[in-house]
Amino acid sequence: MADIKKDVLNKLRPYLCTKIRAERHFDYLRSRQIMTRDDAEEITSLPTHNKKTSALLDILSDNPCGLDALMESVQLSRCQNFIIAKITDEVQKAKNEKIEALRGFHCSTNNLGVYRPTTGADFSRTYSEDSTMLYHPEGEGSPCASDLPGSLDLKSLQKGGGASSMTGWNMPSSSSSLAPSTLPGPGDPGAPALPDEVLDQMEETEPLLGPRLEERPPVKSPHPRWKTDKQVCEVEDFRRRLKYFFMNPCEKYRARGRKPWKLTLQILKIAIITIQLVSFGLSNEMMVTFKEESLGTFKHLFLKGFTDQHRGTYALYTQTDVYHHIRYAVDRYLDLQNLTVGNHAYGRVGGLYTPLSLCREFYRNASIFPGNETFDIDPHVDRVCIAIYPTVDNDSLARLLNFSLDFKRAINLQTVQHHELPDCYFFNITIMFNNHAHSGRIKTEMMNDVGIYECKDMNVAGTSGKNDCLLLMMDSVVMVACVASLVLCSRSIRNGLTLQFECNAFFQTSFGKTVPWSDRMEFVNGWYILIIVSDTLTIAGSMLKIGIQTKYLTNYDGCSILLGTATMLVWVGVVRYLGFFKKYNILILTLRAAFPNVIRFSCCAAMIYLGYCFCGWIVLGPYHYKFRTLDKVTECLFSLINGDDMYATFKEMRDKTYMIWLFSRSCQEDKTAASQLQAFIAECRDQPESGRYNLTDNQTASGCCCFG
């Protein structure tokens, strides 16, 4: 068997040199101890891929398990399974040729034994009653079914036992043709047994197609295999059924003329879902723009001295500034209708305008004496709020510190230009004077909580509702297409699972083997699962979009998440259809083979990155705002790795403390020079499993004497 594999490997050398990349199989072959590290380094140093592969094949041909290890390595890579099929076919062909050669040699030996002069005792030994009954796969037409003259009487020869019994038989000359004979053919009673080499090769060739040779019933059949014609047809039909299942839509169309409905539907979905997303994106963009511009308007209205340059922290430092800012915000609120140029108005609750609420949070008891370095604080926090209506006197408000505003209603009218009905907005504005640190700096910030709801009475002159009907029709078409795609893909997955169970049962019945889970999972198409998830998200997002357009719902964020994720999955699914082309399929197979290694690399990189994040947060956080919180560290450190804003970051760090600046500038070199000790050790090329590290008897004895 080893000679056959070696011959096959040499025969396929030109083919394998063009298909295999040696570097991909080093790790597995070294784990199987087929090759060593020195072999890998020597092969890597070769200039071309063909020379590298040729050197690898030389190593495999010298090892009896080399070809098997190569096939296992190719199978693990899952990107060149056609090579396994090619090697398997060549090995099978070589086995069959050797079996036929051994059969012919045995038959020629039998023919020579029949024609040589012999005695009756020899015939008795050759055709005794103890001869093996064996069905020869080639039946009665075997080349070893020799013919003798009809005058040959075996019984008289066996009884005579001497030369006198041979008087009636004339031995034909070597040049004359042989007449028909009554000698038993292969498989007949009295036929000689096949040699052990033939039996061993036949058992290795087809171990799954039937019972062992000696267990077969003595039934003649012209088929060379051990199965009947009906069973062989069943195997071929099921194999053909499996092959058709794993075909792509183009191959199925060429095989049976089946129309690729799922492929056509997916292409249609890509177009209509993208159009739907663009339509919703325009509406979402107008909503976000209105919210951001309204927040900027409120900052200019209620924060004294606010300008567009205040993108950082807006802070106050004196009591007078705090009181002036509070009074300024209250006065502007009371005179809002005469100041704003937007569509803003006070909110109403029970027919009354919503008041401006001023809330103060303070410790229940706080006595602080910085001069004496003493303090007495009750950590319980109390909250006191008062409501201010537009007609209330405001002279006694100066002593309060924090307040929030809950007063606004507005209408977004820019949607009218895009043939959409306007939305009504509810703004809950909070101005926070933050003095938690008690450092003398009161940070002032404005927070905006926006709610969107349906306006009570909507009337836009000149609108016929035609655009709304078209948008609703578009969303309905998207939902119908997604439902059809969902049904087709679910049916395909169900058929795959059904065929998986049938395949497992077929292998158990016919071959006595169970299909492994890795092979059974190939019946579940991951692309179909991706399409089902995308269709589900699209249907849910389309329903929310219809509710938003009809003003029954206002959940823009949820709709954008659903539609955005669904569209992303739809476009990712396009990669599957690119795989139908050979040149694009190379890229897809490469990505599939490299995906596990990419995940391992990402895990290692994430561990290193998290280590730097924690270190930067604890060391550099007190000295730079980019490292002040852990979430900021994870964001800013990545940009610093890419080289963004490095000068400003290091310059500000140097102004704080020189030692921390040096720490921030420290970096690790890619490679350091090896020491003399390591260079000396590196000259040893022995592997740990080589056995050369075992101590000799003298060394062991000397070690024991040291401790004696």
VENWOJO-V436082 format. One record per backbone hydrogen bond with DSSP energy under -0.5 kcal/mol. NH is the residue of the N-H (numbers start at 1). CO is the residue of the C=O. Records with the same first field share a line. If there is no record, write none. Layout:
BEGIN
NH=CO / CO
END
This chain:
BEGIN
5=1
6=2
7=3
8=4
9=5
10=6
11=7
12=8
13=10
16=12
17=13
18=14 / 15
19=15
20=16
22=20
24=21
25=22
26=23
29=25
30=26
31=27
32=28
33=30
34=29
35=29
40=36
41=37
42=38
43=39
44=40
45=41
46=43
52=48
53=49
54=50
55=51
56=52
57=53
58=54
59=55
60=56
61=57
62=58
63=60
66=63
69=65
70=66
71=67
72=68
73=69
74=70
75=71
76=72
77=73
78=74
79=74
80=74
83=80
84=80
85=81
86=82
87=83
88=84
89=85
90=86
91=87
92=88
93=89
94=90
95=91
96=92
97=93
98=94
99=95
100=96
101=97
102=98
103=99
104=100
105=101
106=102
107=103
108=104
109=105
110=106
111=107
112=108
113=109
114=110
115=111
116=112
123=119
124=120
125=121
126=122
127=123
128=125
131=128
134=132
136=134
139=136
141=138
142=139
145=142
146=144
152=149
153=151
154=152
157=153
158=154
159=155
160=156
161=157
165=162
166=163
167=164
169=166
170=168
171=169
176=173
188=185
191=188
199=195
200=196
201=197
202=198
203=199
204=200
205=201
206=202
215=212
216=213
219=217
232=228
233=229
234=230
235=231
236=232
237=233
238=234
239=235
240=236
241=237
242=238
243=239
244=240
245=241
246=242
247=244
252=248
253=249
254=250
255=251
256=252
257=252 / 253
258=252
261=259
264=260
265=261
266=262
267=263
268=264
269=265
270=266
271=267
272=268
273=269
274=270
275=271
276=272
277=273
278=274
279=275
280=276
281=277
282=278
283=279
284=280
285=281
286=282
287=283
288=284
289=285
290=286
291=287
292=288
293=289
294=290
295=291
296=292
297=293
298=294
299=295
300=296
301=297
302=298
303=299
304=302
306=303
310=307
311=309
314=444
315=313
316=442
322=318
323=319
324=320
325=321
326=322
327=323
328=324
329=325
330=326
331=327
332=328
333=329
334=330
335=331
336=333
338=335
339=335 / 336
340=336
344=342
345=409
347=407
349=352
352=349
354=347
356=388
357=355 / 404
358=386
359=357
360=384
362=382
364=378 / 380
365=378
367=376
368=366
369=374
373=369
374=369
376=367
378=365
379=377
382=362
384=360
386=358
388=356
389=387
392=389
397=394
400=397
403=431
404=357
405=429
407=427
408=427
409=345
410=425
411=343
412=423
413=411
416=413
417=414
418=415
419=416
420=415
423=412
424=453
425=410
426=451
427=408
428=449
429=427
430=447
431=403
432=430 / 445
433=431
434=432 / 443
435=433
442=316 / 440
443=434 / 441
444=314
445=432
447=430
449=428
450=448
451=426
453=424
458=456
459=457
461=459
463=460
469=465
470=466
471=467
472=468
473=469
474=470
475=471
476=472
477=473
478=474
479=475
480=476
481=477
482=478
483=479
484=480
485=481
486=482
487=483
488=484
489=485
490=486
491=487
492=488
493=489
494=490
495=491
496=492
497=493
498=494
499=495
500=496
501=497
502=498
503=499
504=500
505=501
506=502
507=503
508=504
509=505
510=506
511=507
512=507
513=507
520=516
521=517
522=519
523=520
524=521
525=523
526=524
529=525
530=526
531=527
532=528
533=529
534=530
535=531
536=532
537=533
538=534
539=535
540=536
541=537
542=538
543=539
544=540
545=541
546=542
547=543
548=544
549=545
550=546
551=548
552=547
553=547
556=554
559=555
560=556
561=557
562=558
563=559
564=560
565=561
566=562
567=563
568=564
569=565
570=566
571=567
572=568
573=569
574=571
575=572
576=573
577=573
578=574
579=575
580=577
581=578
585=581
586=582
587=583
588=584
589=585
590=586
591=587
592=588
593=589
594=590
595=591
596=592
598=594
599=595
600=596
601=597
602=598
603=599
604=600
605=601
606=602
607=603
608=604
609=605
610=606
611=607
612=608
613=609
614=610
615=611
616=612
617=613
618=614
619=615
620=616
621=616 / 617
623=620
624=620 / 621
627=624
628=625
633=629
634=630
635=631
636=632
637=633
638=634
639=635
640=636
641=637
642=638
643=640
644=639
646=643
649=645
650=646
651=647
652=648
653=649
654=650
655=651
656=652 / 653
657=653
661=657
662=658
663=659
664=660
665=661
666=662 / 663
679=675
680=676
681=677
682=678
683=679 / 680
684=681
685=683
690=687
691=688
694=691
700=696
701=697
702=698
703=699
704=700
705=701
706=702
707=703 / 704
708=705
END
